[in-house]
Amino acid sequence: MFVSLQSRTKSTIQPIPMTELETLFLQYTHEPALTVTELSASGSNRKYFRLTSENHSLIGVEGTSVDENIAFIEIANHFHHQGLPVPRVLGQTADKRFYIQDDLGDTLLFDAIAEGRKTGVFCEPEKELLRKTMRKLPAVQVQGAQGLDFSVCYPQPEFNERSILWDLNYFKYCFLKATGLDFQENLLEDDFVKLSEILMRSRTNTFMYRDFQSRNVMVKDGEPYFIDFQGGRKGPLYYDVASFLWQAKAQYNSELREELLHIYLAALQELMPIDEADFAEQLKHFVLFRTLQVLGAYGFRGYFEKKPHFLQSIPFAIENLRAFLHDDNSSYPYLLQVLKEMTELEQFREVEIRKPLVVKVYSFSYKKGIPQDNSGNGGGFVFDCRAVNNPGKYERYQSLTGLDESVIRFLEDDGEILSFIDHAFALVDASVKRYIDRGFTNLMISFGCTGGRHRSVYSAQKTAEHISEKFGVEVQLIHREQNIEAKFSPLNPPRGTY
């Protein structure tokens, strides 16, 4: 929706009265809203709008659930008073159906780490945003709980056994039964009770965000801000850590998860004493519980509401579940048996999670033939460097290669190689980007010259460095005629045998 107050007024004889959100905007800013733009819908029944004037931009919210609105407003006010990074609520209507808040921009953390999510390879800026988020989470959980009136939480004030069993049965009825798998319901219910008892060992006077994931974190000026916490309640710390680090489509690898967990625990230690080994052990049970909870949600939204976005997330959650089942845990054996059988169903075995792109860059001599592409994809790009001025025709360069400084100076001072490589970059960059977007796993780029020693080596080296720096993917560099290989790990410096 886009509404211009000026244009709509001109098109009518009588001015249209201001909406509740426009009235709140005027009361707070003392300026009329010139534009009101509806933002993309969230997963709830709330509607969001951006209201702007000459000097201000705020977010307006319309929510049909008054209790849910009250929960957000009260928790947001409390969090802001505690100095936590959340949007301020700046005004509300008497019936609590409408309120306005700070405009934090348009960048979700989910979008800011999009390339990492697509490839499984996170660049340093993406990792740093994740680190900042995990450092700030303990403050929300611990300081945010101090003095908070949990009775305002919606739909209930505390994480309890009933809510656990609700979510487990949500998984059973909305996902497990939809797969067609046969199971003994009474045995499954017995293990649901066992899992619930284990989860309930973790009672703490802390705030449980409940839906803490990268879609509920905004990034403004390089810093994370927390939103959509109206479903929070008193509850254990583990749930939010499991929700974030095992978010289905996030694709954090085990190394990154371990790093982020360590960062979280270090920040938590500054606020309350914990035993890291005990924390890690109890966290496993919450990872399983959260995975089942989101599968129930995906099943309901995908199978029953026919929303494809949720069906597309199922393979990622199943992959998380497979990883969990590698660990032996006899606390609830029948549940684990059913889950193992479920993950082995044909409909889930056929789905592959994307693997990251690997780019191979070769230099070679045409006298010895074009390098073979062992991936079976046909060889990719082959660039002929022989039209470029050849330093090899000069005796002083004949024993050197395109890695030596004097050869590099010759080629760059001459200038032909620079134009050549710029054109190669333009072609290669477009393909690398599309390969990442489409989930392709292999790309081969070869540079050939007469002897495979000077021009091709220079070009292959520069191309490998360029791709690694620009896209952060793994690059394998092979100077075939020199028997030199190097690997540019994702956003790490190359290692090799130079």
C-alpha positions, 0 to 999 in steps of 0.5 A, spaced: 500 500 500 502 506 498 498 513 500 500 520 499 496 524 503 497 530 498 494 526 492 488 523 496 486 529 498 486 533 492 482 527 489 476 528 493 471 534 495 472 532 503 479 531 506 479 524 508 480 523 516 487 521 518 488 514 520 490 512 527 497 511 525 497 518 521 494 521 528 499 518 532 505 520 527 503 527 527 502 527 535 509 525 536 513 528 530 508 535 530 509 534 522 503 530 518 505 524 514 507 525 507 507 518 505 504 511 508 507 505 505 505 498 507 511 493 508 511 486 507 507 482 511 510 478 517 508 471 519 503 474 524 496 478 523 500 484 524 501 489 519 507 494 518 507 501 515 512 506 514 510 513 515 514 519 513 514 526 513 520 531 511 524 530 517 521 523 520 520 516 518 517 511 523 514 505 523 506 504 524 503 497 527 496 495 526 495 488 530 488 485 531 490 481 537 490 487 543 493 482 548 499 481 543 500 488 542 500 489 549 505 484 550 510 487 545 509 494 548 510 493 555 516 488 554 519 493 549 518 499 554 522 495 559 527 493 555 529 500 552 529 502 560 534 497 561 538 499 555 537 494 550 537 494 543 530 494 541 525 499 537 522 504 542 514 505 542 513 512 541 505 512 541 499 508 542 492 508 541 487 508 547 485 501 545 492 498 543 490 496 536 495 501 533 502 503 535 508 507 532 515 505 533 522 507 531 524 506 524 530 501 524 531 501 516 530 495 512 535 490 513 534 484 516 540 480 519 537 474 515 538 478 508 545 481 511 548 474 511 544 472 505 550 470 501 553 465 507 546 462 507 546 460 500 553 457 500 554 455 507 561 460 506 560 466 511 564 472 509 568 476 515 563 481 515 557 476 515 560 473 521 562 479 525 554 481 525 553 474 527 558 475 533 555 481 535 548 478 535 550 472 540 554 477 544 548 481 545 543 476 546 545 474 554 543 481 556 536 481 553 535 474 556 538 476 563 538 484 564 531 484 560 528 479 565 530 483 571 524 487 573 520 485 568 512 483 569 512 476 566 504 477 567 504 481 560 507 476 556 502 473 551 500 467 550 502 465 557 507 468 562 512 462 563 515 456 559 512 450 562 510 442 561 504 444 557 507 448 552 512 443 551 507 438 550 503 442 545 509 443 541 511 436 540 504 434 539 504 440 533 510 436 530 506 429 531 499 432 528 502 437 523 508 434 520 509 426 522 502 424 521 503 427 514 509 423 512 505 417 512 510 413 517 507 408 521 508 409 529 505 407 536 502 413 538 502 411 546 510 409 545 511 416 542 507 420 547 511 416 553 517 419 550 514 426 549 513 426 557 521 424 558 523 429 553 519 434 557 521 432 564 529 433 561 527 440 558 523 442 565 530 441 569 532 448 566 528 453 570 531 460 570 528 467 572 531 469 565 527 471 558 526 466 553 525 470 546 522 463 543 523 465 536 530 468 536 532 467 529 535 472 524 529 474 521 527 477 528 534 481 528 535 488 524 541 491 522 542 498 523 549 502 522 552 495 523 549 493 529 544 488 531 537 490 534 532 485 536 524 485 534 518 481 534 519 479 541 512 479 543 511 471 544 517 471 549 516 469 556 520 466 562 524 460 560 530 457 559 536 460 556 538 454 551 531 455 547 534 461 544 541 459 543 538 452 539 533 457 535 538 461 533 544 457 531 540 451 528 535 456 524 533 451 519 535 455 513 541 459 516 546 453 514 551 455 519 557 449 519 559 446 526 565 450 526 561 457 526 556 454 531 562 452 536 565 459 535 558 463 536 556 458 542 563 460 545 562 467 544 555 467 547 557 463 553 563 468 554 558 474 554 553 470 559 559 468 564 559 476 565 552 476 567 551 469 571 555 463 573 554 457 568 558 450 567 559 450 560 559 443 559 553 442 563 550 448 558 552 444 552 549 437 554 542 440 556 543 444 549 542 438 545 535 436 548 533 443 546 536 443 539 532 437 538 525 440 541 526 446 537 527 442 531 521 438 532 517 445 533 519 448 527 518 442 523 511 442 526 510 449 523 513 448 517 508 442 516 502 446 518 504 452 513 506 448 508 502 441 507 495 444 510 496 452 508 499 450 502 505 455 503 511 453 498 516 457 502 515 453 508 516 446 504 522 449 502 525 450 509 523 442 511 530 439 508 534 444 512 531 442 518 531 435 516 538 435 515 539 438 522 535 432 525 540 427 521 546 431 525 543 430 531 541 423 530 548 421 530 549 422 537 547 417 541 542 418 546 538 413 550 533 418 554 527 417 549 529 411 545 522 410 541 522 417 539 529 417 536 527 411 532 521 414 529 525 420 527 531 416 524 525 412 520 522 419 518 529 422 516 530 415 511 523 416 508 524 417 500 521 423 500 527 426 504 532 422 502 532 425 495 533 432 497 540 435 497 542 441 501 546 445 497 554 445 497 558 451 497 561 453 490 568 451 489 572 454 483 578 451 480 583 456 476 588 453 472 594 456 468 597 451 462 601 450 456 597 449 449 603 445 447 601 440 453 593 441 452 587 444 455 586 441 463 581 436 464 575 437 468 574 432 473 567 435 475 564 432 469 562 439 467 565 441 461 571 445 463 568 452 464 572 458 461 578 457 457 582 464 456 587 464 450 593 469 453 597 468 447 595 475 444 598 478 450 606 481 449 610 475 451 616 476 456 618 469 455 621 472 448 626 476 452 632 471 455 632 475 462 625 472 463 625 465 460 627 462 467 622 466 471 614 465 471 608 470 472 609 469 480 616 473 479 616 481 481 620 482 475 615 479 470 609 482 473 612 489 472 613 487 465 606 485 464 603 491 467 608 496 465 606 494 458 599 494 459 596 489 455 595 484 460 591 489 464 585 490 459 585 482 458 584 480 465 579 486 466 575 483 460 576 476 463 574 478 470 567 481 467 565 474 464 568 470 470 564 475 475 557 474 472 558 466 472 560 466 479 555 470 482 550 466 478 553 459 480 552 461 487 545 463 486 543 457 483 547 452 488 552 450 483 558 447 486 563 447 481 566 452 476 573 451 472 577 457 469 583 456 465 588 460 462 593 458 457 599 461 453 605 458 449 609 455 455 604 456 461 609 460 464 608 467 464 602 470 461 597 464 463 601 464 470 600 471 472 592 471 469 590 465 473 594 468 480 590 474 479 583 471 477 584 466 483 586 472 488 580 476 485 575 471 486 577 469 493 577 476 495 570 478 492 566 472 493 569 469 499 568 462 496 573 456 496 578 457 490 583 452 488 589 454 484 593 450 479 599 452 475 600 445 472 606 446 468 610 449 474 607 443 479 604 448 483 598 448 487 594 453 492 588 453 496 584 459 497 580 457 503 573 461 504 576 468 506 583 466 508 589 467 505 592 462 500 596 456 502 601 452 497 608 450 495 610 457 492 
